[in-house]
Amino acid sequence: MWLQKEICLQPKPRGFHLVTDELLRELPELRSFRVGMMNVFIRHTSASLTLNENADPTVRQDFEGWFNRAVREGELYYRHQDEGADDLPAHLKASLLGASLNIPIRDGHPALGAWQGIWLCEHRDHGGSRRVVVTAQGE
């Protein structure tokens, strides 16, 4: 069985956001999968996805702090600044983290670890809503 669905995530401020529940609310069809794989793909170049801590929000705050120090805004050597000072740094951060996740499905649910959650990594000050395509295959 195959499933593909595009999900529009609500706009989020810049930072790292736990979106596992928001995604799963839009995927009731997963309950019919006994075993499978799902790919979660974000259709943007200035936001990304990652799997990480689902309990302590300070981890997401620390990620934001680290990425802002590692990929600074306003560097004089940046040529691509068409949409503001956060534009090229957002593209760099998105490339470092990636645009997709592959997650096994077991008994109708993503087989995440006890402390894992799906994060939307919003790298723009005003990124707006983000579109994610979920493709699942299994039985």
Rosetta silent file (secondary structure, phi, psi, omega in degrees, C-alpha in Angstrom):
SEQUENCE: MWLQKEICLQPKPRGFHLVTDELLRELPELRSFRVGMMNVFIRHTSASLTLNENADPTVRQDFEGWFNRAVREGELYYRHQDEGADDLPAHLKASLLGASLNIPIRDGHPALGAWQGIWLCEHRDHGGSRRVVVTAQGE
SCORE:     score description
SCORE:     0.000 S_00000001
   1 L     0.000  141.483  177.535    0.000    0.000    0.000 S_00000001
   2 E  -119.243  147.010  174.933    1.160    3.505   -0.815 S_00000001
   3 E  -139.925  134.432  170.735    0.148    6.813    0.730 S_00000001
   4 E  -139.323  130.922 -175.916    1.228   10.295   -0.254 S_00000001
   5 E  -145.101  137.643  173.570   -0.108   13.433    1.353 S_00000001
   6 E   -99.172  130.494 -176.654    0.926   17.084    1.386 S_00000001
   7 E  -120.225  132.702  177.079    0.528   18.771    4.748 S_00000001
   8 E   -97.848  113.539  178.165    0.618   22.502    5.368 S_00000001
   9 E   -82.393  143.671  178.479    2.223   23.249    8.731 S_00000001
  10 L   -61.649  146.131  177.942    1.113   26.336   10.604 S_00000001
  11 L   -56.922  140.816  179.647    3.553   29.291   10.449 S_00000001
  12 L  -127.741  150.689  173.840    6.156   29.186   13.201 S_00000001
  13 L   -70.239  166.439  176.714    8.592   31.806   14.427 S_00000001
  14 L   -53.512  135.694  179.376   12.266   31.346   13.759 S_00000001
  15 E   140.266 -168.355 -176.877   13.610   28.412   15.759 S_00000001
  16 E  -111.430  125.642 -170.298   13.249   24.681   16.197 S_00000001
  17 E  -127.926  131.799  175.861    9.724   23.344   16.688 S_00000001
  18 E   -75.268  117.669 -175.345    8.395   19.932   17.664 S_00000001
  19 L  -123.179   13.319 -177.926    5.786   19.082   14.995 S_00000001
  20 H   -53.607  -53.278 -177.196    5.284   15.342   15.468 S_00000001
  21 H   -64.703  -39.830  178.994    1.702   15.655   16.718 S_00000001
  22 H   -60.533  -41.392  177.728    0.780   18.291   14.118 S_00000001
  23 H   -67.802  -48.147 -175.015    1.940   15.951   11.336 S_00000001
  24 H   -66.175  -29.372  175.072    0.340   12.799   12.750 S_00000001
  25 H   -59.021  -30.905 -178.408   -3.041   14.525   13.171 S_00000001
  26 L   -89.537    1.261 -175.860   -3.052   14.883    9.391 S_00000001
  27 L  -125.969   54.020  179.299   -2.097   11.231    8.798 S_00000001
  28 H   -62.611  -20.838 -179.985   -4.855    9.014   10.228 S_00000001
  29 H   -63.402  -23.073 -179.736   -4.189    6.636    7.301 S_00000001
  30 H   -59.846  -27.520 -178.494   -0.965    5.492    8.988 S_00000001
  31 H   -58.640  -22.221 -179.122   -3.073    3.452   11.422 S_00000001
  32 H   -86.149   -3.110  179.380   -3.705    0.939    8.633 S_00000001
  33 L   -91.685  122.888  174.849    0.026    0.210    8.181 S_00000001
  34 L   -82.001  -43.048  179.398    1.340   -2.793   10.103 S_00000001
  35 E  -146.968  143.885  178.994    4.910   -2.333    8.844 S_00000001
  36 E   173.273 -168.849  177.353    6.445    0.170    6.449 S_00000001
  37 E  -133.634  145.780  173.149    8.540    3.247    5.893 S_00000001
  38 E  -129.634  140.284  175.170    7.591    6.865    5.617 S_00000001
  39 E  -108.715  132.597  177.099    9.534    9.704    4.109 S_00000001
  40 E  -115.288  117.861 -172.802    8.837   13.220    5.343 S_00000001
  41 E  -124.482  127.171  178.045   10.058   15.863    2.871 S_00000001
  42 E   -94.435  133.505 -173.912    9.927   19.639    3.305 S_00000001
  43 L   -93.988   44.954 -177.585    9.338   21.615    0.093 S_00000001
  44 L  -143.194  155.664  179.901   11.430   24.653    1.036 S_00000001
  45 L  -104.154   -0.410 -179.226   15.070   25.727    0.839 S_00000001
  46 L  -123.453   16.896  173.511   15.143   27.883    3.957 S_00000001
  47 E  -142.702  160.280 -176.733   13.651   25.432    6.469 S_00000001
  48 E  -145.511  178.433  177.996   14.600   21.867    7.323 S_00000001
  49 E  -127.005  148.820  170.954   13.626   18.773    9.263 S_00000001
  50 E  -155.047  162.956  173.955   15.440   16.749   11.880 S_00000001
  51 E  -105.616  132.007  176.073   14.752   14.133   14.553 S_00000001
  52 E  -167.296 -162.556 -173.334   15.732   14.945   18.092 S_00000001
  53 E   -48.462  130.274 -179.246   14.636   15.494   21.720 S_00000001
  54 L  -110.436    3.511 -174.176   10.866   15.551   22.230 S_00000001
  55 L  -113.952  -47.395 -172.590   10.660   16.412   25.943 S_00000001
  56 L   -99.487  109.943 -177.697   12.952   19.276   26.959 S_00000001
  57 H   -65.152  -16.716  178.815   12.369   22.510   24.987 S_00000001
  58 H   -67.179  -24.053  175.889   15.759   23.880   26.062 S_00000001
  59 H   -63.039  -43.948  178.818   17.363   21.463   23.581 S_00000001
  60 H   -65.713  -37.530  176.571   15.560   23.262   20.747 S_00000001
  61 H   -64.967  -40.191  178.696   16.612   26.626   22.176 S_00000001
  62 H   -66.869  -37.196  175.416   20.233   25.457   22.356 S_00000001
  63 H   -59.844  -46.379 -179.935   20.078   24.266   18.740 S_00000001
  64 H   -59.470  -45.190  178.982   18.885   27.711   17.656 S_00000001
  65 H   -61.804  -44.160 -178.536   21.714   29.371   19.584 S_00000001
  66 H   -65.124  -47.619 -178.249   24.357   27.046   18.179 S_00000001
  67 H   -64.054  -34.670  178.327   23.197   27.369   14.567 S_00000001
  68 H   -69.017  -29.886  175.105   23.056   31.168   14.835 S_00000001
  69 H   -78.841  -37.418 -177.643   26.671   31.217   16.025 S_00000001
  70 H   -72.463  -35.840 -179.216   27.837   28.647   13.467 S_00000001
  71 L  -125.758   89.088 -174.097   26.105   30.345   10.505 S_00000001
  72 L   -78.624  150.489  174.029   26.106   34.049   11.206 S_00000001
  73 L   -85.091  158.676  171.305   23.991   36.644    9.477 S_00000001
  74 L    75.344   15.540  177.602   25.398   39.735    7.804 S_00000001
  75 L   -66.693  135.384 -175.404   28.717   38.286    6.662 S_00000001
  76 L   -65.798  -23.314 -178.716   30.231   40.624    4.078 S_00000001
  77 L   -83.899   -5.030  175.628   31.157   37.771    1.756 S_00000001
  78 L   -70.992  127.721  176.797   27.516   36.657    1.298 S_00000001
  79 L   -96.554  -33.540 -177.942   26.337   37.572   -2.192 S_00000001
  80 L   -87.369  102.220  179.618   22.792   36.173   -1.972 S_00000001
  81 L  -138.572   28.653 -173.329   20.863   38.626    0.211 S_00000001
  82 L   -59.987  -32.688 -175.468   17.808   39.261   -1.961 S_00000001
  83 L  -112.746   21.245  175.944   15.319   38.589    0.842 S_00000001
  84 L   114.033  175.145 -175.206   17.209   39.990    3.810 S_00000001
  85 L   -66.330  -23.184 -179.506   20.053   39.193    6.163 S_00000001
  86 L   -89.518   -1.063 -172.586   18.542   35.847    7.202 S_00000001
  87 H   -66.390  -65.467 -178.203   18.165   34.612    3.599 S_00000001
  88 H   -64.221  -42.510  176.293   21.498   32.924    2.788 S_00000001
  89 H   -56.421  -34.872  177.910   22.107   31.742    6.376 S_00000001
  90 H   -64.225  -41.314  178.160   18.694   30.023    6.206 S_00000001
  91 H   -64.218  -42.544  179.545   19.720   28.183    3.041 S_00000001
  92 H   -62.942  -46.623  179.551   23.010   27.088    4.620 S_00000001
  93 H   -61.860  -41.536  179.674   21.313   25.844    7.801 S_00000001
  94 H   -62.826  -39.241  178.764   18.695   23.967    5.769 S_00000001
  95 H   -68.648  -35.935  178.573   21.430   22.228    3.777 S_00000001
  96 H   -64.726  -39.802 -176.955   23.300   21.250    6.939 S_00000001
  97 H   -88.965  -37.896  176.703   20.213   19.631    8.480 S_00000001
  98 L   107.353  162.744 -174.488   18.473   18.313    5.375 S_00000001
  99 L  -102.005   -7.163 -176.322   15.111   18.297    3.664 S_00000001
 100 E  -148.029  159.352  177.080   13.846   14.816    4.510 S_00000001
 101 E  -130.464  142.366  171.693   13.534   12.106    7.130 S_00000001
 102 E  -113.144  122.213 -174.084   13.000    8.371    6.698 S_00000001
 103 E  -129.857  128.196  176.334   11.093    6.831    9.599 S_00000001
 104 E   -68.090  151.077  175.379    9.977    3.208    9.992 S_00000001
 105 E  -111.285  132.772  177.123    6.285    2.525   10.628 S_00000001
 106 E  -136.655  125.032  176.638    5.292   -0.145   13.134 S_00000001
 107 L    50.229   44.644  173.092    1.723   -1.058   14.090 S_00000001
 108 L    83.054    7.747 -178.209    0.226    2.127   12.672 S_00000001
 109 E  -139.039  152.529  171.355    2.696    4.590   14.216 S_00000001
 110 E   -60.392  134.937 -178.254    6.121    6.008   13.424 S_00000001
 111 L   -86.925   64.635  178.689    8.659    3.792   15.231 S_00000001
 112 L   -83.128  154.880  173.990   10.373    6.689   16.970 S_00000001
 113 L   -69.565  165.707 -176.059   12.513    6.291   20.057 S_00000001
 114 L   -55.193  -33.765 -175.318   11.103    7.234   23.455 S_00000001
 115 L  -112.589   18.752 -178.967   12.713   10.684   23.363 S_00000001
 116 E  -101.727  142.345  173.586   12.553   11.372   19.612 S_00000001
 117 E  -143.583  160.481  177.865   10.332   13.845   17.861 S_00000001
 118 E   -88.013  126.499  179.631   10.097   15.405   14.415 S_00000001
 119 E  -108.292  136.874  162.737   11.308   18.977   14.358 S_00000001
 120 E   -91.151  125.536  179.319   10.551   21.729   11.889 S_00000001
 121 E  -104.477  101.303 -177.292   13.658   23.888   11.773 S_00000001
 122 E   -93.333  112.674 -174.181   12.502   27.370   10.761 S_00000001
 123 L  -100.348    0.003  179.406   15.549   29.385    9.719 S_00000001
 124 L  -107.543  151.750  176.154   13.793   32.572    8.560 S_00000001
 125 L   -65.169  -35.157 -178.704   12.459   35.397   10.702 S_00000001
 126 L  -137.225   70.154 -175.358    9.181   35.268    8.749 S_00000001
 127 L   -76.341  -26.482 -178.513    9.098   31.927    6.946 S_00000001
 128 L    80.154 -168.697  179.049    5.332   31.526    6.803 S_00000001
 129 L   -68.764  151.724 -178.695    3.514   28.225    6.500 S_00000001
 130 E  -122.606  139.718 -178.990    5.625   25.283    5.377 S_00000001
 131 E  -102.644  131.636 -179.433    4.572   22.423    3.115 S_00000001
 132 E  -124.446  134.130  174.540    5.639   18.877    3.870 S_00000001
 133 E  -105.653  125.267  176.507    5.054   15.834    1.659 S_00000001
 134 E  -108.976  125.170  176.950    4.730   12.516    3.484 S_00000001
 135 E  -120.732  122.539 -179.593    5.107    9.364    1.422 S_00000001
 136 E  -122.778  143.211  176.569    4.500    6.032    3.152 S_00000001
 137 E  -138.021  135.431  179.778    4.821    2.527    1.791 S_00000001
 138 E   171.934 -163.291  179.943    4.061   -0.685    3.600 S_00000001
 139 L  -132.667    0.000    0.000    1.465   -3.284    4.429 S_00000001
